[in-house]
Amino acid sequence: MARIYVGNLPLDIRTKDIDDLFYKYGRIRDIDLKNPSRPPAFAFVSFDEYRAAEDAVRGRDGVQFEGSKLRVEISRGTQDAYDDRGGGRGGGGGGYHGGGGGGGFPPP
């Protein structure tokens, strides 16, 4: 799994809008939308594959969206990219578009 940061979003953005922006790059596992009290809004989008995240960054970083230039980059501070390349934590399940995998840690 790999996660990207999407910044400079309008405050009235919806999860569906983000899905529409990124679905073509690969299977989206999760969208974590943050709507702060003042602009801009931002989101984290998790893809099943690292390559999809890289493609999304290349395809959407700097693109104009509702009057603002999107900032899209691989999310820092997570092990998501490392996980997809053969190390790190176990797999997870569920996600934004359903489905899931096995493995991971047992529930608390």
TAFEN-V236051 format. One line per field, one symbol per residue. phi: phi as a letter, one per 40 degrees, with the letter a starting at -180 (. if undefined). psi: psi as a letter, one per 20 degrees, with the letter a starting at -180 (. if undefined). burial: b if it has 24 or more other ideal C-beta (glycine too) atoms within 12 Angstrom, else e. A space follows every 10 residues. Layout:
# TAFEN-V236051
phi: ???
psi: ???
burial: ???
This chain:
# TAFEN-V236051
phi: .bbbcbbgcc cccbdcccdc cbdcciccca bbcbbccbcc caabbbbcbc cccccccccb cgccafgbcc bbacccgbcd ccdcbhagcc cbbghcbggi bbggcccc
psi: qqpqporkqq hjqqhhgggh hihiirpphq pnponrhqrq rrqpppqhqh hggghgghhi pippoljqoq opqpprjrjg gggikkabrr rarbagkabr aabaqqq.
burial: bbbbbbbbbb eebebeebbe bbbebbbbbb bebeeeeeeb bbbbbbbbbb ebbbebbeeb beeebeeeeb bbbbbeeeeb bebbeeeeee ebeeebeeee eeeeeeee
